[in-house]
Amino acid sequence: MRLIKTVIELRAILSKAKGPVGLVPTMGAVHEGHIALLKKARSECSTVITSIFINPHQFNIKDDYLNYPKSASKDLEIMETEGVDIVFKPELEEIYPSSYTTTVKVKDLSDRFEGVSRPGHLDSVATIVIKLLNICQPDFVYFGQKDVQQLLMVKRMITDLNIQTNLVSVGTVRDIDGLALSSRNIYLNKLQRQSALGLYCALKLASKLRINGEQSANSIKAEMEKVLINHKLDIDYLAICDPETLDEITYIDKTAIVLVAAHCGKTRLIDNLLI
Ligand code: AMP
């Protein structure tokens, strides 16, 4: 496995790399969710690159950026074990020199839910993703369903900007009790960890209600709200949407996606489920 820090070096290596090339973008603090993406990439590609870059522009709160969990040596060990060929871990200046001014915006998809709660966040994600796609020019790029709005936005951007890559989505990896794995889960104390489970409980309830024939989004959301509140979670948003456009729906007559974001103490958690 090679650890590469500059774009020039990476491009030189990639020009001789055996295809197909797969890219797994991450911010490090690797957990089983990331590992599922790495395994999928390894099974489909001859060359697997993973990037580790904590993009400061996608954090709304400076402290959140500065305190974002970092586990560089453990990350590299895991990546080596998972058979990653190249780790691209650039310094901030390599990606955003002081002269940098461009931002990419995916209209509509980045203006709701996460876009409202974290203004500018998804524009910054779109910008770093397109930069990584241009730098690596992968045949396949891997994203988790856990961040479904990000996934759909990247999908839209790849189509709109004629980027020659195939987006592969990987299902959400959960802890044994159902909590979606997230680098931020380490901020949760024991009690908060119990509360956090409310997100999955509420999503499972939505699925159960839907299976039992409920078609009113409002009724399902009302029941979910009770679960979230019982778990002492502070709801940020709760929505039932078309799974492709993320347009909210009121009457459910086909597969829909439930999105939820909530604060658990100071930690903000998101999750989603198709129902
Ligand atoms: P991050 O390091 O948080 O930017 O995540 C890097 C990639 O891993 C993104 O595509 C995420 O959607 C994905 N990911 C994060 N958590 C999970 C999870 N629990 N299951 C599947 N994919 C995940």
Residues whose N, C-alpha, C, O or C-beta is under 5 A from the ligand:
A	BS01	AMP	P25 T26 M27 G28 G33 H34 Y142 F143 G144 Q145 K146 D147 V170 G171 T172 V173 A180 L181 S182
